[in-house]
Amino acid sequence: MKAIILAGGGGSRLFPLSRQSYPKQFLDLEDDTSLLAHTVKRFLAFLEAEDIVIVTNQKYVYHVENELRECGAEQASIVLEPVGRNTAPAIALASSFCETKLGSPASEVVIVAPADHVIRPVDKFRDCVKQAESVAEQGALVTFGIPASSPETGYGYIDAGERDALSYRVSSFKEKPDLATAERYVAAGNYFWNSGMFAFSLQTLWEELTAYEPDIMSVLADGYDRAVEDFASMPNISVDYAVAERSHRVRMVPLSCYWNDIGSWDAMYDIMPKDADGNALRGDCLTLGCRNSLIMGRDRLIAGIGLDDLLLVETNDVIVAAKKGESQKVKDVVELLKKQGRKEATQHTTMYHSWGTSTVIGSGAGYRLKKVKVMPGKKIALQMHYHRSEHWIILRGTAEVIRGDERMMIHESESVFIPQTMKHELANPGRIPLELIEVQSGSYIGEDDIVRYEDSSRCRV
């Protein structure tokens, strides 16, 4: 069995923590482990890392590499989508990778899962996957349904038909309903929430794509490498529309364990531990007379007084407050910010690079302060700025610095000044992360004031 994990989305429903530059799958919402890492570990319980394929894009590849390192799955494969083309082309490309690069036979079963769901416990999830594998080996296209315990309007639904020992026949898929329709589905008893997870043999996928989306199959005809080159010509379509809703071979296996797609701050409140007053708190929070509220802090103390049924989320550049039940409208806030051209709609103050991270901690006219982390063995390549100077103050670790013709080692509590137009390079030769404060000053401190002298693919602080 192979597992394909979809990690290319850039959703905004968990704004301000989730943004286009750092989407939900990389957030550590429950603990110190990201949703992607939790998903990888879930599969590692019964698969080898070599059997896991992560589908993402170039913007997120460093995030994915970091997360795989954190959970000991460096041997997992990463497939990069050249452009965004929705889930059907992404799944098709990753399946072609399994066949062409990993040597999977046509009979091998593949399970597809989003990277950003909470599913527990792992043993029950494993049992459901093994059940789906058995059904998929019989030539079915298998989807996973969640028993509809409440009339949710944010999920699609599956209308389940007759049942055999392992699965249900899928009568139809239903779009996200209004409340009255959702209540009717729940009352009927044969409707399940659509989890967005699938299992199939490669042979079944190829046959169904040939029947219903030949434009995708034509791109795959000459193998994985050619498919990467021609990926942009694939139709922009989800796997639900492309195959699942049209195929006559779809079966459903109930996912009989806890599942949450964390699609809103209300859903986040549901999965978090609560205090005696029903408050879900994270960060430095103080509450007096608050009940049934979610308060998440990152960079400062949050004191709540007399708050009931409130959702409050803080980052170092945005605070979002909403009534419980209204958090689906967060995406409307993001759209409004985009229309206003606000950088907060897409950008985090922390940026992730091939060598580490950089976080803006202060800025003003003619200056900007960043906290920079360079991972062991990594470097920020040789470069120069016309309009700004930089002052590096080492907080932790040892820095190897090239400044003009000089090469020097800078240690904790030491600093180095880089004048304007001076070529410079920063490397971490040590075994622990190098952390420093970078003070930029000058008449212009835009990110485009940079001349790179090697490896133009590297990102700048």
Helices and strands as residue ranges (DSSP letters): E 2-6, G 24-26, H 35-44, G 49-51, E 52-57, G 58-60, H 61-70, E 77-81, H 87-100, E 109-114, E 118-120, H 122-136, E 141-147, E 157-163, E 168-174, H 179-188, E 191-201, H 202-212, H 214-220, H 224-229, G 231-233, H 239-239, I 240-244, E 250-254, E 258-260, H 265-271, E 280-282, E 285-288, E 294-296, E 302-305, E 310-314, E 319-323, G 327-329, H 330-339, G 343-345, E 350-352, E 356-364, E 367-374, E 379-384, E 388-396, E 399-403, E 406-410, E 415-418, E 424-427, E 434-442, E 451-452
